[in-house]
Amino acid sequence: MGKISKNDILYLFEELWPAMRYAESHKVNCLDKIIPIQNYFTKYGSVEHDKLLSGLCSLDGIGIPIGTGLIWSAHRTLRVPFDKYTLTHSINKKLIRTNNVLNNYVIFSKQIKEHCDSNKFTIEDFVREAAEELDGSEFLMSPK
């Protein structure tokens, strides 16, 4: 894929992360910034996802969780949207060791994808499982 559309952003916030705190305002912010977001995808989207994440995070109101969500939206079988549930679940399962996603995004995504492939489920299934299992938990880590 490599490109991101308005529909990808809508799916991210309306289908995958509708319960995310401030999901509606994040959705509106991303839709308002769709041109610079698409520009970063054009520049880095096919192969340089660590640089793409850094670029997206330079945009006002887009941090690591939203940036990784946007990348996942365009690469659903390859990359991981790291919200606090997915990150904590990944650490709890010992798939990754740290919450330093910004410097390890591609590596962490590969490790989680391998886990998903070996267990015959999708990255989206993994994200939904994380949210379900950790709902109400007091001990959630945020990506940095």
Secondary structure as GFF3:
##gff-version 3
##sequence-region A 1 144
A	DSSP	alpha_helix	6	11	.	.	.	ID=ss1
A	DSSP	pi_helix	12	16	.	.	.	ID=ss2
A	DSSP	alpha_helix	23	32	.	.	.	ID=ss3
A	DSSP	alpha_helix	34	44	.	.	.	ID=ss4
A	DSSP	alpha_helix	49	57	.	.	.	ID=ss5
A	DSSP	alpha_helix	64	74	.	.	.	ID=ss6
A	DSSP	alpha_helix	84	92	.	.	.	ID=ss7
A	DSSP	alpha_helix	105	118	.	.	.	ID=ss8
A	DSSP	alpha_helix	123	134	.	.	.	ID=ss9
###
